[in-house]
């Protein structure tokens, strides 16, 4: 596949992050990154509608080939997890509406793919993305960088499945990219 566009989504009930990554051979380009701010919506159902509408708008604007979405994680509050699952479902429904393949990744797997640590902080993920994607500044919204991380994780997973990976391990990546990686 010569060119792919991956829409990454970090679902949330207060803020949903999105990131759109264009992949051309070995080149990665960020087409867009931002947030869907849901704090002013008065009901959970209006939030879900906004997530669906905005995700559909991103799909219509950027024509992604795939959706990479972070899966909900189990916390202490079951109600929060249910709401998060609904937010994820709204974004998934928009992708299904446009027949876009969907790939779900656990937060730990995304962090591991980007930083080499499954328990990395949002700030560590953002800093690593800055190096990998050659940003001058870290993306100010951590939910947007998490969404880009989901898209990049999907790219790495897909590349590994097709045998096109040039790295055998995380240590191999670091060794081959010494000039791109900073502490």
Backbone bond lengths (Angstrom), bond angles and torsions (degrees), N, CA, C in turn:
res aa  C-N    CA-C-N  psi(-1)  N-CA   C-N-CA  omega(-1)  CA-C   N-CA-C  phi
1 X - - - 1.449 - - 1.528 108.34 -
2 X 1.320 117.11 118.92 1.461 122.32 -177.27 1.524 113.16 -68.37
3 X 1.329 116.35 -49.64 1.458 120.32 -175.81 1.525 109.01 -135.70
4 X 1.339 114.51 138.21 1.468 120.64 176.33 1.512 108.22 -136.26
5 X 1.298 115.80 147.81 1.459 121.21 171.92 1.520 106.30 -120.12
6 X 1.327 114.91 126.62 1.465 121.44 -177.49 1.526 108.73 -116.02
7 X 1.319 115.72 125.35 1.466 121.95 174.21 1.520 107.47 -95.91
8 X 1.319 116.28 119.26 1.458 121.68 175.98 1.514 109.62 -101.66
9 X 1.325 116.19 138.87 1.468 121.52 179.11 1.521 109.20 -129.69
10 X 1.333 115.66 131.54 1.460 123.16 170.55 1.529 105.83 -111.01
11 X 1.343 117.49 94.78 1.468 119.42 -172.96 1.523 112.50 -71.35
12 X 1.302 114.79 144.74 1.458 121.12 176.48 1.512 109.46 -155.93
13 X 1.320 116.53 159.77 1.458 120.36 -179.59 1.524 112.00 -93.87
14 X 1.309 116.66 -11.89 1.459 121.30 175.35 1.528 109.76 -107.35
15 X 1.332 115.33 -46.18 1.460 122.36 177.51 1.519 107.82 -138.94
16 X 1.308 116.43 129.78 1.460 122.70 173.34 1.521 106.90 -110.46
17 X 1.317 115.89 128.36 1.459 120.22 179.00 1.512 111.15 -95.73
18 X 1.332 115.21 150.87 1.462 119.84 174.06 1.527 109.20 -138.77
19 X 1.315 114.57 151.21 1.457 121.37 176.74 1.515 108.26 -150.09
20 X 1.317 115.79 138.09 1.459 120.15 -178.18 1.520 108.18 -121.50
21 X 1.317 114.60 122.30 1.456 122.60 -173.81 1.527 109.56 -117.20
22 X 1.316 115.87 128.20 1.465 121.21 175.79 1.525 107.76 -101.55
23 X 1.330 116.42 129.66 1.457 122.55 -178.74 1.525 108.26 -116.79
24 X 1.321 115.84 117.38 1.464 121.92 175.00 1.514 107.24 -125.07
25 X 1.325 115.82 106.71 1.464 122.24 -175.42 1.524 108.81 51.77
26 X 1.323 119.43 -112.59 1.471 122.02 -179.89 1.529 112.70 -96.32
27 X 1.325 118.43 -2.74 1.459 122.03 -176.39 1.530 111.14 -91.30
28 X 1.330 115.32 133.03 1.453 122.32 177.61 1.526 108.24 -116.14
29 X 1.330 116.61 129.38 1.459 121.75 179.69 1.519 108.74 -130.34
30 X 1.320 116.34 131.12 1.454 121.03 175.03 1.527 107.94 -83.86
31 X 1.326 115.92 117.46 1.460 120.24 178.70 1.523 111.85 -85.86
32 X 1.326 116.34 -33.84 1.471 120.87 -179.97 1.520 108.89 -164.85
33 X 1.305 114.95 152.51 1.463 121.93 174.09 1.517 107.24 -155.98
34 X 1.321 115.79 138.82 1.455 119.05 180.00 1.516 110.97 -179.43
35 X 1.309 113.90 -164.75 1.461 119.81 -177.51 1.523 110.69 -131.45
36 X 1.312 114.04 156.50 1.462 122.25 168.79 1.526 104.16 -108.26
37 X 1.316 115.79 106.88 1.461 121.44 -175.65 1.527 109.00 -85.48
38 X 1.317 115.91 115.93 1.466 121.77 -173.95 1.534 112.52 -106.40
39 X 1.317 117.59 8.49 1.468 120.70 -174.09 1.527 113.48 -66.65
40 X 1.319 117.83 -23.92 1.473 119.22 -178.29 1.524 113.10 -91.30
41 X 1.323 117.04 -9.96 1.458 119.67 178.40 1.521 109.17 -71.59
42 X 1.332 116.04 137.26 1.465 120.52 -170.91 1.524 114.34 -85.11
43 X 1.333 117.85 -24.72 1.461 119.40 179.78 1.526 109.86 -130.59
44 X 1.315 114.26 159.97 1.465 119.51 178.31 1.531 110.58 -62.44
45 X 1.322 117.60 -34.30 1.460 120.98 -178.62 1.527 111.55 -68.46
46 X 1.334 117.22 -36.15 1.467 119.89 175.48 1.523 110.75 -66.78
47 X 1.327 116.91 -35.55 1.469 120.70 176.25 1.527 110.38 -61.86
48 X 1.333 116.37 -44.15 1.466 120.64 -179.94 1.524 110.96 -63.05
49 X 1.322 116.59 -41.15 1.461 120.59 178.00 1.521 110.16 -62.81
50 X 1.324 117.26 -41.79 1.465 120.97 -179.78 1.519 110.84 -64.93
51 X 1.336 117.85 -41.63 1.470 121.07 177.67 1.529 109.86 -61.50
52 X 1.343 116.28 -46.20 1.471 120.07 178.81 1.529 110.73 -59.99
53 X 1.334 116.93 -50.82 1.464 121.18 -176.28 1.528 111.83 -62.36
54 X 1.323 116.03 -44.97 1.477 119.20 -177.53 1.526 111.13 -69.66
55 X 1.333 117.56 -38.66 1.469 120.28 177.09 1.527 109.66 -64.07
56 X 1.318 117.05 -42.31 1.458 120.94 177.54 1.532 110.28 -62.02
57 X 1.324 116.91 -39.89 1.462 120.90 177.11 1.530 112.24 -62.45
58 X 1.326 116.68 -41.07 1.468 120.28 177.17 1.529 110.75 -64.70
59 X 1.316 115.86 -39.58 1.467 120.67 178.43 1.527 109.99 -63.33
60 X 1.319 116.79 -44.11 1.468 120.26 -179.28 1.523 112.20 -69.35
61 X 1.324 117.99 -29.66 1.464 121.31 -179.94 1.535 113.25 -80.46
62 X 1.335 116.95 -39.89 1.464 120.52 -171.55 1.527 114.46 -109.99
63 X 1.320 118.45 -10.58 1.465 123.51 177.82 1.526 112.92 50.02
64 X 1.340 117.53 57.83 1.467 118.78 -179.82 1.524 111.64 -67.27
65 X 1.321 114.40 151.90 1.463 121.10 177.52 1.518 111.38 -86.57
66 X 1.344 116.08 -25.02 1.461 121.44 -175.78 1.522 110.25 -149.06
67 X 1.332 115.20 154.77 1.458 121.92 174.12 1.521 107.87 -115.33
68 X 1.320 116.29 126.31 1.469 122.00 173.13 1.517 106.49 -111.56
69 X 1.325 116.46 122.93 1.461 120.30 -174.32 1.515 110.25 -130.09
70 X 1.329 114.50 141.94 1.464 119.93 177.59 1.520 109.04 -77.44
71 X 1.330 115.56 134.17 1.465 119.84 179.20 1.526 109.74 -81.07
72 X 1.323 116.27 152.16 1.472 118.96 176.69 1.523 109.76 -66.24
73 X 1.303 115.94 147.19 1.465 119.87 176.96 1.517 108.50 -112.60
74 X 1.303 115.00 150.49 1.459 119.43 -178.76 1.521 110.24 -79.61
75 X 1.305 115.80 121.71 1.454 121.65 175.14 1.515 109.38 -110.31
76 X 1.292 116.34 -159.46 1.463 120.58 -179.76 1.522 112.40 -80.46
77 X 1.335 116.88 -23.89 1.454 121.03 -174.93 1.528 110.17 -105.23
78 X 1.315 117.01 110.06 1.460 122.46 -178.14 1.528 110.65 -63.72
79 X 1.340 117.77 -39.26 1.466 121.00 179.82 1.527 111.05 -60.62
80 X 1.320 117.21 -40.52 1.474 120.68 178.32 1.515 110.69 -63.13
81 X 1.325 116.29 -41.06 1.462 119.67 179.68 1.534 110.86 -65.40
82 X 1.328 117.14 -39.65 1.459 119.86 178.05 1.527 111.27 -62.57
83 X 1.328 116.78 -43.37 1.467 120.54 178.66 1.520 110.90 -64.64
84 X 1.323 116.81 -39.86 1.460 121.04 178.44 1.529 110.34 -64.29
85 X 1.327 116.58 -40.21 1.460 120.87 176.64 1.519 112.58 -62.44
86 X 1.332 115.97 -36.84 1.464 120.11 176.46 1.527 110.87 -66.38
87 X 1.336 116.69 -40.79 1.466 120.74 178.12 1.531 109.91 -61.96
88 X 1.325 115.44 -42.76 1.457 119.87 177.35 1.535 109.29 -62.07
89 X 1.318 116.52 -42.44 1.459 121.33 -179.79 1.523 113.11 -61.46
90 X 1.327 117.21 -36.03 1.469 120.61 178.98 1.527 110.72 -64.19
91 X 1.338 116.69 -42.24 1.469 120.36 177.96 1.531 110.42 -68.07
92 X 1.319 116.64 -41.04 1.462 121.22 178.47 1.526 110.08 -62.66
93 X 1.324 117.28 -41.53 1.470 121.20 179.78 1.530 110.85 -60.08
94 X 1.326 117.07 -39.26 1.468 120.27 178.43 1.528 110.25 -63.75
95 X 1.329 117.01 -41.85 1.469 120.31 178.25 1.529 110.52 -66.34
96 X 1.318 116.82 -42.14 1.465 120.14 178.16 1.525 111.12 -62.58
97 X 1.326 116.19 -37.39 1.460 121.78 179.49 1.526 110.78 -58.95
98 X 1.329 116.86 -33.14 1.469 122.73 179.33 1.531 112.56 -103.25
99 X 1.344 116.12 11.33 1.465 123.22 175.94 1.527 112.96 56.86
100 X 1.316 115.84 44.30 1.462 122.17 177.68 1.528 108.27 -97.54
101 X 1.326 117.83 130.83 1.469 120.02 177.26 1.531 111.21 -60.73
102 X 1.332 115.48 141.96 1.461 122.13 -175.31 1.519 109.55 -117.78
103 X 1.333 115.41 136.10 1.455 121.85 178.38 1.522 107.74 -130.36
104 X 1.318 116.14 128.34 1.463 122.27 -175.28 1.529 109.30 -109.86
105 X 1.325 115.42 136.33 1.464 121.20 -179.49 1.521 110.05 -131.35
106 X 1.312 116.02 137.02 1.461 121.59 176.03 1.531 108.85 -68.88
107 X 1.333 117.36 146.68 1.469 120.13 179.13 1.528 112.50 -53.03
108 X 1.307 116.76 -41.09 1.470 120.95 -179.62 1.533 111.75 -62.65
109 X 1.326 116.45 -39.63 1.467 120.52 179.69 1.531 110.51 -67.16
110 X 1.322 117.19 -39.59 1.471 121.05 178.79 1.523 109.51 -63.68
111 X 1.322 116.46 -47.97 1.471 120.32 -179.85 1.520 111.20 -61.16
112 X 1.307 116.42 -40.72 1.460 121.29 179.36 1.527 110.78 -63.98
113 X 1.327 117.12 -41.93 1.463 121.34 -179.88 1.528 112.15 -64.93
114 X 1.323 116.99 -34.87 1.464 120.79 -175.03 1.525 112.24 -89.47
115 X 1.324 117.46 -42.84 1.475 120.23 -173.40 1.516 114.13 -109.35
116 X 1.316 117.05 -16.60 1.463 119.85 -173.82 1.514 112.64 86.92
117 X 1.339 116.57 0.01 1.470 122.41 179.01 1.522 109.08 -129.35
118 X 1.318 116.66 122.47 1.453 120.75 -179.80 1.513 114.17 -71.11
119 X 1.327 117.04 -15.00 1.461 120.07 -179.99 1.533 111.90 -110.41
120 X 1.321 117.11 23.47 1.469 121.71 -179.68 1.532 110.21 -63.72
121 X 1.323 115.37 151.57 1.464 120.42 177.00 1.528 109.78 -80.47
122 X 1.335 115.76 165.14 1.463 120.70 176.02 1.533 110.19 -58.99
123 X 1.316 116.95 -36.80 1.462 121.48 179.61 1.526 111.45 -65.96
124 X 1.333 116.77 -38.89 1.462 120.52 178.01 1.528 110.81 -66.71
125 X 1.320 116.82 -39.82 1.465 121.00 177.34 1.530 109.26 -62.02
126 X 1.324 117.22 -46.66 1.466 121.37 -179.73 1.522 111.48 -61.60
127 X 1.323 117.24 -41.67 1.466 120.56 179.68 1.525 111.19 -65.49
128 X 1.314 117.40 -39.58 1.462 120.37 179.05 1.521 110.73 -68.32
129 X 1.331 117.05 -39.58 1.465 120.06 176.75 1.526 110.72 -60.43
130 X 1.317 116.25 -37.67 1.468 121.08 178.10 1.525 109.90 -55.58
131 X 1.323 116.64 -43.39 1.462 120.73 -179.92 1.527 112.31 -72.68
132 X 1.306 116.51 -45.31 1.464 120.37 -175.93 1.527 111.51 -67.22
133 X 1.341 116.57 -42.30 1.464 121.23 -175.08 1.525 113.00 -97.91
134 X 1.321 116.92 5.22 1.474 123.73 174.48 1.532 113.64 60.35
135 X 1.334 116.47 47.13 1.460 120.47 173.56 1.520 109.27 -81.49
136 X 1.311 115.88 147.78 1.463 119.17 172.47 1.521 110.02 -76.09
137 X 1.329 116.34 -39.98 1.459 122.11 179.26 1.517 108.92 -122.87
138 X 1.312 115.41 154.89 1.465 120.14 174.55 1.526 107.72 -69.82
139 X 1.311 117.06 143.60 1.469 121.10 176.87 1.528 107.45 -62.54
140 X 1.340 117.57 125.65 1.472 119.35 -173.97 1.522 114.60 -65.83
141 X 1.317 117.93 -27.63 1.463 119.99 -179.17 1.527 108.80 -96.62
142 X 1.321 116.43 113.67 1.459 120.99 -176.93 1.523 112.37 -65.09
143 X 1.325 117.96 -26.87 1.462 120.01 177.02 1.532 110.49 -68.98
144 X 1.331 116.76 -33.94 1.469 120.31 176.46 1.523 110.39 -69.49
145 X 1.330 117.61 -41.26 1.469 119.04 178.52 1.530 110.57 -67.73
146 X 1.330 118.10 -34.21 1.467 120.17 175.13 1.531 111.20 -63.67
147 X 1.317 117.14 -37.01 1.463 120.79 178.01 1.530 110.55 -67.48
148 X 1.332 116.77 -42.06 1.469 119.84 175.18 1.519 110.73 -62.31
149 X 1.324 116.08 -37.41 1.470 120.48 178.02 1.527 110.37 -62.32
150 X 1.327 117.79 -38.66 1.467 120.78 177.46 1.529 110.18 -63.33
151 X 1.330 116.75 -42.64 1.471 120.79 178.55 1.525 110.74 -64.02
152 X 1.330 116.76 -43.55 1.460 120.68 -179.40 1.529 110.94 -67.79
153 X 1.318 117.17 -40.03 1.460 121.41 175.75 1.528 109.43 -57.77
154 X 1.324 116.97 -43.82 1.461 120.49 179.05 1.529 110.57 -62.74
155 X 1.309 116.91 -42.24 1.471 120.34 177.48 1.524 109.94 -58.61
156 X 1.327 116.68 -46.62 1.471 120.33 179.53 1.529 110.67 -61.69
157 X 1.315 117.18 -44.00 1.465 120.97 -179.18 1.528 110.52 -63.07
158 X 1.320 116.36 -44.83 1.459 121.25 -178.66 1.519 110.38 -65.17
159 X 1.303 116.91 -41.60 1.468 121.63 179.66 1.515 109.82 -63.38
160 X 1.322 116.71 -41.56 1.463 119.83 179.65 1.522 111.24 -66.64
161 X 1.333 117.90 -36.84 1.457 121.08 179.85 1.520 112.22 -67.50
162 X 1.336 116.95 -31.84 1.456 119.96 -178.88 1.526 112.58 -90.38
163 X 1.327 116.73 -1.40 1.461 119.48 177.77 1.511 114.20 80.03
164 X 1.331 118.37 11.78 1.454 120.99 -177.86 1.522 113.39 -91.93
165 X 1.310 117.93 5.55 1.454 120.62 -178.78 1.526 110.34 -71.08
166 X 1.312 115.26 137.01 1.464 119.51 176.91 1.521 110.62 -99.34
167 X 1.343 117.34 3.58 1.458 121.66 -178.79 1.523 109.81 -118.73
168 X 1.311 116.23 135.28 1.455 120.98 179.91 1.523 112.06 -88.15
169 X 1.332 116.81 -24.88 1.453 121.71 -177.91 1.522 108.47 -161.42
170 X 1.346 115.26 174.98 1.461 120.13 177.11 1.528 109.92 -62.89
171 X 1.322 117.87 -41.72 1.474 121.23 178.19 1.527 110.96 -61.42
172 X 1.327 116.93 -38.35 1.459 121.07 177.81 1.526 110.11 -64.14
173 X 1.341 117.36 -40.70 1.463 120.97 177.20 1.533 110.64 -60.51
174 X 1.332 116.50 -47.97 1.465 120.94 -179.47 1.527 109.99 -60.58
175 X 1.322 116.75 -44.68 1.469 121.26 -178.86 1.527 110.77 -61.15
176 X 1.322 118.08 -39.99 1.457 121.50 -176.88 1.532 113.33 -83.77
177 X 1.338 117.41 -7.58 1.471 120.67 -176.99 1.522 111.81 -127.40
178 X 1.306 117.97 35.54 1.476 121.49 -176.77 1.526 112.22 -54.77
179 X 1.315 119.58 -39.07 1.457 121.57 -178.59 1.511 114.05 -72.86
180 X 1.332 117.94 -19.64 1.472 122.00 -177.86 1.507 112.98 -93.21
181 X 1.321 118.03 -15.13 1.454 121.55 -173.01 1.523 109.27 -107.61
182 X 1.336 114.56 128.35 1.465 119.69 176.59 1.505 109.14 -124.14
183 X 1.295 116.71 158.64 1.464 120.97 179.47 1.506 111.63 -80.79
